[in-house]
Amino acid sequence: AFSPVKIGMDVMTKDEGVAVDSLVGHGGIFTTPKVAQKILAAAFNTPIKVMSTAAEGGAWGMAVLADYLWHTNEDKTNLADYLDGRVFAGAQSTTEAPDADDVAGFEEFFERFRKGLPIEHAAIESVPLETK
């Protein structure tokens, strides 16, 4: 699940020079404590913070953004300050640092994943699209 995201992250960090010192994981995959968090920390080789609200879904996130737009029209609070001060204030969190053995293991897996991408591309090219 994290390999396609790692491709994009590698473009940002390696090709475009974006510095990442930590990330916040959010979504249903983080419902079970630490499992996806440790894998993501290994995939991105950066600490991953997960808050108690992590399992909330996309509709919740859209509601948060709507609330942000509704409440910040006059005071022009930036999104980061709004999230820290209003949405996630008081939320409990845990942070998992990358483990060197996990990072090495994920890199090994990721190399095989990348080598398999031409297989997926060939499958896509060989299956005709049906038109109605």
C-alpha positions as CSV (number, residue, x, y, z in Angstrom):
1,A,0.0,0.0,0.0
2,F,2.8,2.4,0.7
3,S,5.0,1.7,-2.3
4,P,3.2,3.9,-4.7
5,V,3.2,6.7,-2.2
6,K,7.0,6.1,-1.7
7,I,7.5,6.7,-5.4
8,G,5.9,10.2,-5.0
9,M,7.8,10.9,-1.8
10,D,11.1,9.9,-3.5
11,V,10.4,12.4,-6.3
12,M,9.7,15.2,-3.7
13,T,12.7,14.4,-1.5
14,K,15.3,13.1,-3.8
15,D,14.5,14.8,-7.1
16,E,13.0,18.1,-5.9
17,G,14.9,18.5,-2.6
18,V,11.9,18.8,-0.3
19,A,13.1,18.2,3.3
20,V,10.8,16.0,5.5
21,D,11.6,15.7,9.2
22,S,8.4,13.9,10.2
23,L,4.9,13.0,8.9
24,V,1.5,12.4,10.4
25,G,-0.3,9.2,9.4
26,H,-4.1,9.5,9.1
27,G,-6.7,7.0,7.8
28,G,-8.3,3.7,8.6
29,I,-5.0,1.8,8.0
30,F,-3.7,3.3,11.2
31,T,-6.6,1.9,13.3
32,T,-4.4,-1.0,14.6
33,P,-1.7,0.6,16.7
34,K,1.8,0.7,15.4
35,V,1.6,-1.8,12.5
36,A,1.2,0.5,9.5
37,Q,2.9,3.3,11.4
38,K,6.2,1.2,11.7
39,I,6.0,0.2,8.0
40,L,5.4,3.8,6.9
41,A,8.4,5.0,9.1
42,A,10.5,2.4,7.4
43,A,9.2,3.2,3.9
44,F,9.9,7.0,4.3
45,N,12.8,6.6,6.8
46,T,11.2,9.3,8.9
47,P,9.3,9.4,12.2
48,I,5.6,8.9,11.8
49,K,3.1,10.4,14.3
50,V,-0.3,8.9,14.6
51,M,-3.0,10.7,16.6
52,S,-6.0,9.2,18.3
53,T,-8.2,10.6,15.5
54,A,-6.2,8.7,12.8
55,A,-9.0,6.2,12.0
56,E,-11.5,8.9,11.0
57,G,-12.3,8.6,7.4
58,G,-12.3,10.9,4.4
59,A,-15.8,12.3,5.0
60,W,-14.5,13.5,8.4
61,G,-11.6,15.2,6.8
62,M,-13.9,17.0,4.3
63,A,-16.0,18.1,7.3
64,V,-12.9,19.5,9.0
65,L,-12.0,21.4,5.8
66,A,-15.5,22.8,5.6
67,D,-15.4,23.9,9.2
68,Y,-12.0,25.5,8.5
69,L,-13.4,27.5,5.6
70,W,-16.5,28.5,7.7
71,H,-14.6,29.6,10.7
72,T,-11.6,31.3,9.2
73,N,-13.1,33.7,6.7
74,E,-12.6,36.7,8.9
75,D,-9.4,35.9,10.9
76,K,-7.4,34.3,8.0
77,T,-5.9,31.6,10.3
78,N,-3.7,29.3,8.2
79,L,-4.7,25.7,8.0
80,A,-1.7,24.4,10.0
81,D,-2.6,26.7,13.0
82,Y,-6.3,25.8,12.7
83,L,-5.6,22.1,12.7
84,D,-3.1,22.3,15.6
85,G,-5.2,24.7,17.7
86,R,-8.8,23.6,17.0
87,V,-9.0,20.1,15.5
88,F,-6.1,18.3,17.0
89,A,-5.6,20.2,20.2
90,G,-5.5,17.7,23.0
91,A,-5.5,14.7,20.7
92,Q,-3.3,11.9,22.0
93,S,-0.6,10.7,19.7
94,T,2.3,8.2,19.3
95,T,5.4,8.6,17.2
96,E,7.3,5.7,15.7
97,A,10.9,6.4,14.6
98,P,12.2,4.3,11.7
99,D,14.1,1.1,12.7
100,A,17.3,0.6,10.7
101,D,16.5,-3.1,10.0
102,D,12.9,-2.2,8.9
103,V,14.3,0.5,6.6
104,A,16.7,-1.9,5.0
105,G,14.0,-4.5,4.6
106,F,11.6,-2.1,3.1
107,E,14.2,-0.9,0.6
108,E,14.9,-4.4,-0.4
109,F,11.1,-5.0,-0.9
110,F,10.7,-1.7,-2.7
111,E,13.5,-2.5,-5.3
112,R,11.5,-5.7,-6.2
113,F,8.3,-3.7,-6.3
114,R,9.9,-1.2,-8.8
115,K,11.3,-4.0,-10.9
116,G,7.8,-5.4,-11.2
117,L,6.2,-2.2,-12.5
118,P,6.9,-3.0,-16.1
119,I,4.9,-6.2,-15.6
120,E,1.9,-4.2,-14.5
121,H,2.4,-1.8,-17.4
122,A,2.5,-4.7,-19.9
123,A,-0.7,-6.2,-18.4
124,I,-2.5,-2.9,-18.8
125,E,-1.3,-2.6,-22.4
126,S,-2.3,-6.1,-23.3
127,V,-5.8,-6.0,-21.9
128,P,-8.1,-4.2,-24.4
129,L,-10.5,-1.6,-23.2
130,E,-14.1,-2.5,-23.9
131,T,-16.2,0.3,-25.3
132,K,-20.0,0.4,-25.4
